[in-house]
Amino acid sequence: MATQTEAAHVSVLLNEAMAALAPRAGGLYVDGTLGLGGHSEEILRRSSPDGRLIAFDWDAEALRRARERLAYFGERLTIMRRNFAEIAVALAELGVSGVDGILVDIGMSSLQLEHGGRGFSFQRDEPLDMRMDTRRGQTAAALLASATENELADIFFYYGEERQARRIAEILVETRKKTPVQSSRQLAELVARAIPRRFHPPKIHVATKVFQALRIAVNGELENLASFLADAPALLNPGGRLAVIAFHSLEDGLVKRALKTNQSLAEKIKRPMCAGDEEIARNPRARSARLRVAEKI
Ligand SMILES: C[S@@+](CC[C@H](N)C(=O)[O-])C[C@H]1O[C@@H](n2cnc3c(N)ncnc32)[C@H](O)[C@@H]1O
């Protein structure tokens, strides 16, 4: 039985991603972002009876739940707690030199956002951790305490495309002289105060971009994606597909460039695939999803 949380996480662009990967019996695939296992389950189903999947995630809780959900596939599924940036090393450790398709669906799962307890959501009051892999790296609270005003402004501006980045950084630095900024509610309120009312966006929460920016910085998301994109093409067998679902323009820009410039890849579609109205109505998170696909020559 699916729990409330699992039922609530809807895999984005599921049919499009499957059409892109075209899983088949006997194939070997990688899902770099297992999450709650929606895409993985579909890859395994469509590659029945003997297709195999190697799935990575760096979040222990996601792995625990996905492992339970997908246990019925038995030995067809190998799960690893790894950063997908380490795909080349991880596959080499398994003795795998080529696979028939690789998918990544980057960003956060609804489990992390709503039940993570790690300060990903501005709608909750939780400690500002924001690490998806809690084994290593600096928490968001530690970053907010140690970065200079300029560094903070750059993070908010470049990773969040937040126009009020300088002002927010200034207020943050003023605030932390008196009280450390350690909870998601505290940060959300501080951002709301820092941005003049007339600049509050009409459709999204005023702190959305700052939270996104911090999460990207804490998890090194762009660096991980860049390493992955540099290594993944060489791991594909001829005819193998690389499918990447990105959620904001910085990521999508990296993907677009990598697929265009890598000599061993041919783009399957020129424009990214997006969710239709019906999917967006069912799952608002799909609104910003962009799927790009290339094939190994
Ligand atoms: C959007 S969810 C994936 C949802 C999944 N496709 C599904 O259908 O359930 C993204 C997942 O990727 C994981 N993730 C993000 N960046 C990662 C990285 N660099 N290495 C490994 N896992 C990562 C997150 O922990 C999260 O569980």
The ligand as a MOL file (V3000), in Angstrom:
LIG
                    3D

  0  0  0     0  0            999 V3000
M  V30 BEGIN CTAB
M  V30 COUNTS 27 29 0 0 0
M  V30 BEGIN ATOM
M  V30 1 C 12.5600 15.0980 -8.2380 0
M  V30 2 S 13.1240 13.8400 -7.2300 0 CHG=1
M  V30 3 C 13.0740 12.4210 -8.2500 0
M  V30 4 C 11.7080 11.8050 -8.3360 0
M  V30 5 C 11.7050 10.4840 -9.0710 0
M  V30 6 N 12.0560 10.6370 -10.4610 0
M  V30 7 C 10.3360 9.8070 -8.9570 0
M  V30 8 O 9.7010 9.5420 -9.9970 0
M  V30 9 O 9.9300 9.5100 -7.8280 0 CHG=-1
M  V30 10 C 14.8130 14.1720 -7.1720 0
M  V30 11 C 15.6210 13.2170 -6.3200 0
M  V30 12 O 16.9640 13.3480 -6.7610 0
M  V30 13 C 17.8150 13.3130 -5.6560 0
M  V30 14 N 19.0130 14.0300 -6.0650 0
M  V30 15 C 19.1280 15.3350 -6.4030 0
M  V30 16 N 20.3990 15.6030 -6.7420 0
M  V30 17 C 21.0970 14.4280 -6.6280 0
M  V30 18 C 22.4400 14.0570 -6.8330 0
M  V30 19 N 23.3520 14.9560 -7.2350 0
M  V30 20 N 22.7960 12.7620 -6.6540 0
M  V30 21 C 21.8810 11.8530 -6.2450 0
M  V30 22 N 20.5850 12.1470 -6.0140 0
M  V30 23 C 20.2000 13.4270 -6.1980 0
M  V30 24 C 17.0340 13.9590 -4.5390 0
M  V30 25 O 17.5140 13.4980 -3.2960 0
M  V30 26 C 15.6050 13.5180 -4.8380 0
M  V30 27 O 15.2710 12.3610 -4.1160 0
M  V30 END ATOM
M  V30 BEGIN BOND
M  V30 1 1 1 2
M  V30 2 1 2 3
M  V30 3 1 2 10
M  V30 4 1 3 4
M  V30 5 1 4 5
M  V30 6 1 5 6
M  V30 7 1 5 7
M  V30 8 2 7 8
M  V30 9 1 7 9
M  V30 10 1 10 11
M  V30 11 1 11 12
M  V30 12 1 11 26
M  V30 13 1 12 13
M  V30 14 1 13 14
M  V30 15 1 13 24
M  V30 16 1 14 15
M  V30 17 1 14 23
M  V30 18 2 15 16
M  V30 19 1 16 17
M  V30 20 1 17 18
M  V30 21 2 17 23
M  V30 22 1 18 19
M  V30 23 2 18 20
M  V30 24 1 20 21
M  V30 25 2 21 22
M  V30 26 1 22 23
M  V30 27 1 24 25
M  V30 28 1 24 26
M  V30 29 1 26 27
M  V30 END BOND
M  V30 END CTAB
M  END
